[in-house]
Amino acid sequence: MTTFAEYLLAALLVMGGGFGLIGSYGLLKLKDPMQRLHAPTKATTLGVGAALVASALGLALQGHGIAWQEILISVFLFLTAPLSALYLAKTHILHTIRRRDLPPSASDAAWATLSQGTAGDRPPGI
């Protein structure tokens, strides 16, 4: 492996660790749940993604072939992290925001996230 490739892999690993550190710090220090939700999803997609790319490139440069495990893990993380963040954000919105406090939507239809319940009421169980 060349020196340039080693520096590239080291940079990817440091970048991945930096995103993980920033994401965990944001999870602890941000005040609003919607802000706290943003930090770990970025740490997952960018931090773990950079580490997996470094691992796959390292194995490929050493002559071990394509690392299918890293590719599958990356695809799984890039698909599940945004979806789980979306569902957590929708749940937070449903439990904290009332319909009458929202601005009017851009169309004749109501806001899609708050389509359950009656106007101005909180969802059942709150």
N, C-alpha and C positions, 0 to 999 in steps of 0.2 A: 504494500500500500504506500502511496506517495505521501509526502509531507503535506501537500495541499489537501489531499483527501482527509488526512488525520485532523487538520485544522478545521475543515468543513464539518466533520463529524463532531468535533469538540464544540464548535460554535452552535450547532443544532442542539446538542445536549445542554449547553449553558442556557440557550434561549428557552428550551423546554422547561428547565428548572426555574428560570426567571419568571415565566408565565405562571408556573405552579405556585411560586412564592407570592407573586402579586395577587393571584386569584384567592389564595388562602387569607392573605391580609385583607383583601376587599370583603371577603365573607365575614370576617370578624369585625371590621371597623365601619362598614356602611350601615346606615341607620334604617332605611326603608327596606321592607322585604323584597320589593321589586328591584331595588339596587343590589341587594345581596344575592339575588338570583342570577344576575348578570355575571358576577365575578367567577363563580365556579364553572359556569358553562364555557366561558372563554378559557379558563385554565385547562379544562378537559380537552377542548378541541385544539387549542394551539399548543399547550404544554405537552400533553401526552402525544399529540400528533407529531410534534417535532422530535420527541424521543423515539417514536416508532419509525419515523423516516430515517433517523440516524441509525437505528438498529438494522433496518432493511438495507440501507446503503452500505453499512459496514460489512454485512454478510455478503452482499453482492460483490463488493470490492475485494474481498478475501477469496472469491472464487467458489463460494458455497451455493450459488444460484439465487433464484428468487425466493424471498422469505414470504410465503403465503400466509403464515400466521399473523405477521405484522400488518399485511394488507387487509386481512379479514377483521382484525381488531380495529384498525383505523376506520374501515367502512362502518362497523358497528357503532363506534363512538360518534362518528360524524352524523349518523342517522338518529341515534337515541338521545344525545345531549340536547339538541334543539327541541326535539319533541317533548322530552320531559320538562324542559324549561317552559315551553308553551302551556302545557297542562297545569303546571304549578302556578304560572301567572294567571291563567283563567280562573283557577280556584281562588286565588287571592282576590281577584277582581270581584268574583261572585259573592265573596264573604265580606267585603269591605266597602263596596261602592253601591250606592242606591241609584236607581234609574233616574230619579228626578234631579240628581246632582250632575248628570252628564249633559254635555252640550248636544244639540240635535245632530243626528247622523246626516251624512251627505246625501242620502237617498230617502225615499219614502219608508223604507224598511227600518225596523228598530236595530239597535246594536246587536250583533249576532251573539256575543258572549253573554248578554243579559236577556236573552229571549225567553227565559223561564220566569215563572212567577207573575205577579201583577205589578202594574206600574207603581213605582215609589216604594215598594215593599222590599224587604230583605228576603233572601231565600229562606225556605222553611228550615227550622232548627237553629236559627240564630236569634 
